[in-house]
Amino acid sequence: MLSFFLKAKLHRITVTSAELNYQGSMTIDEDFMDAVGMLPYEKILVANLANGERFETYAIPGKRGSRVCCLNGATAYKGAPGDKVIVFSFCMLENSEIPLHKPKVAVFGDDNEIIRLSAV
């Protein structure tokens, strides 16, 4: 049997921009995605700590070192630059994989720098 588990989390990353006239998704600095193992076009769940909004979209890699976290398309209505959000990705695991599974978490400071990186 397969069960859903947290794979990766970007905790308290700051939204840097919102682009309404875009196809949709969230652009995230590719360095941040690599740090936790998120993949380009992977489905993500986003929780906005500023307004309580939660929405699903997919991750698009942004320029390395840019510290970008951009809400694109309709997601631009779900937040604003300066909002802190949590970005989650998930995986499906077989029962035999569960005991060894450790999600990767990056915790962010005020300037979108990773202040802690760990496996939960």
Buried (B, 14 or more C-beta within 10 A) or exposed (E): EEEEEBBBBBBBBBBBEBBEEBEEBBBBBBBBBEBBEBBEEBEBBBEBEEEEBEBEBBBBBBEEEBBBBBBBBBBBEBBBEEBBBBBBBBBEBEEEEEEEEEBBBBBBEEEBEBEEEEEE
